[in-house]
């Protein structure tokens, strides 16, 4: 893994995280407007409230999905990669049983964090060994998520994006996209336009 790879992937993974709960939203009836805590002027307070909401909600609930979407918008606006990484690490570790969506979120947050380090020119200070460990853990989390839930959109799409930026991983990316394609009939509410773009270019842009 090189810093150019991570720097390019940072923004893409933030977009992924923001839309990753779209299938959850589509499956559940509307239960009122989304919480507006992210609109508060105090970003740290807003992030704290969203973290509290996520920590209290079931990972595959609409409440969690709405909160995580707002959370990633604020994280990208404030460019606070370390906060998101530490939060999703802690939240995943607190679970009594592993959850596919949380594992996918932790993997995406890890990739975002290393990209943030690259953009901030902090990778040398952080250490290549630690970067490699985080990268390996992200792959392990994506793999574990798909073992728990082979049809998990967050894991399949997130992993496919990540592999599209990793040298030599194009074959695995195609495999992940093929698994997504197999769900088109049974999961019409998934954001297939995003998948179509990824299939055409190998990148989500």
Secondary structure, 3 states (H helix, E strand, C coil): CCHHHHHHHHHHHHHHHHHCCHHHHHHCCCCCCCCCHHHCCCHHHHHHHHHHHHHHCCCCCHHHHHHHHHHHHHHHHHCCHHHHHHHHHHHHHHCCCCCHHHHHHHHHHHHHHHHHHHHCCCHHHHCHHHHHHHHHHHHHHHHHHHHHCCCCHHHHHHHHHHHHHCCCCHHHHHHHHHHHHCCCCCCCCCCHHHHHHHHHHCCCC
